[in-house]
Amino acid sequence: MIKESWQSATPNFSQYEDILSQNDPDSRLSFLDLQPRLKSSILHFAQMESFPRFLLVNSPDNFIYRQTIHNAYLMLMNIGELDRAPVITSESIELEDLFGQYQVENGHVVHNSQGLLDKADGGYLIISSNLILANPRAWPKLKAAVLGNACSGISSDSRQVIESPPTKNYDIKLIVIGDRMQLGDLDLFDADMRTHLCLFAEVELDTKLNSDTLISYIQYINGVIDDYKLPKLLDLNAWSFLLAQGARETEDQERMPLCPIWHRTLLSEAALISNGQAISKSDMQKALAERTYRQEYLPQRALADILEGQVIIETQGERVGQVNGLTVIEVPGHPVIYGEPARISCVIHFGDGDIADVERKAELGGNLHAKGMMIMQAFLGSALNLDDPLPFAASIVFEQSYSEVDGDSASLAELCSLVSALSEYPINQQIAVTGAVDQFGRVQAVGGLNEKIEGFFHICQHRGLTGNQGIVLPKTNLKHLSLHHDVVEAIKNDQFHLWSVESVDQALPIIFGKAFRGDEEEETILKKISERIEHFDRHESAPCSLLNKIKSLLGIH
């Protein structure tokens, strides 16, 4: 158990100051320069003359990425690593667009217009995998043409018939771009796409950060700035802030995003603030603040519901069987996810050891959530070292949750609520808990941590920071932190805290104020649970006939 300093809550790039300060804005790298696997696949695909004829590229599927790969081909041709050939990008694979059209009069072709395959003949055609899925009628003919089958154009007038329409063989290699889900759908749509007909390439969306790769990354940003005619970054503070936002985007202090769209969007918004002058840290901060304001209607409504008491979240006092868990909310049609605490409660009664997952029984819990619950129960059963099933039944629920809950990130919080209900020790409501638990009681990393922490912090901040509030989180999640400067300042001023833990034994004393297990003489949580079980066993062995119960109710001895 460690109370973390404010330095843990935000990335620290001080070791890179010399590299950042020596940046030469005229030193640039392209997107392809930071994609060695993609480059290797492109070059290998070009060297394979006859087979394979298809290259599948796992990449975000939008025009910008397709154009980026198109430009990568042109760049490789310009520097002589690829032979010059046509490279065509298409947003349509309608048969008329692919094969062109011919016009017939009196049984003869009088006009023949070129299609995309004619323009790409001898080279490459780049399309989206979604186009194939959306145009199943065109795909068999396009596939046959790429594989070498002679194909004809499309008659502009179906009423005009010709006995021998003109045919042509094409020498084309097809590049299909799509994300992993789309390529999976394409695999189901056409089993040939998983065979040796295809090569596979992958666009890497982030890069590992170290002294060597940072130089390349800075040069890549210089290239983005140059390509889109954006202002340069003003100074070392601006570069450090951009790196911190990159760490937040990747959810990893040691990785930086490579997405050209992300960089272009942030720098373009900051350029508006700077009026086209060199972009400073404050320009990017203001641009992000304005973006947050435009997008925060739903998070603010959720916060208002909690502050007004419509959704019950307690941030002071103690409660038995109740803990503040942390969730991230993803709403369809909303551009960002945001964090929100969830009140997780547990009640117990005499029973056969069954621990009911209310979310699962109400069909509001996903498979991963159910798995986390079962792992948590297995750990507790092992820790109690019982010869017989637990003589209590329990019910665990996410209170005031009306949509599906999934993931195992609440399993530590659920364990806390169950342990509290079994031991009757109260939980400190000033502390929220996140983390997954394995069967040996180790606390494992979870996702969306920045948003989760900020969601709970905002509630505490609006109600008044007490200096005792904070978050219990997995130690392995520390490298993912890139918190908003308001949270960092509160941690620095001892108004808010982060406790990183590696095991259940470290986590429970923080919120209970008592050890989970220890010596026989020590008052521990497990000891209290064992005492309650023994008390129940004695109660169960006592005479308990219906007549005795009636006498007891009537006060007859």
Secondary structure, DSSP 8 states (H G I E B T S, - for coil): -EE--GGGGS---GGGHHHHHT--TT----TGGG-HHHHHHHHHHHH-SSS--EEEEES--SHHHHHHHHHHHHHHHHTTSS----EEE-S---HHHHH-EEEEETTEEEEE---HHHHHTTSEEEEEHHHHHH-TTTHHHHHHHHTT--EE-EES-TTS--SS--EE----EEEEEE-HHHHHHHHHH-GGGGSTTEEEEE---EEE-SHHHHHHHHHHHHHHHHHTT---B-SHHHHHHHHHHHHHHHT-TTEEE--HHHHHHHHHHHHHHHTTS-B-HHHHHHHHHHHHHHH-HHHHHHHHHHHTTSS----SSEETTEEEEEEEE--TT-SS-EEEEEEEEEEEEESSS-EEEHHHHTT-B-HHHHHHHHHHHHHHHHHHT-SS--SEEEEEEETT--S-B-SSTTHHHHHHHHHHHHH---EETTEEE--EE-TTSBEE--S-HHHHHHHHHHHHHHH---SSEEEEEEGGGGGG----HHHHHHHHTTSEEEEEESBHHHHHHHHHSS-SS--TTS--HHHHHHHHHHHHHHHHHS---HHHHHHHHHT--
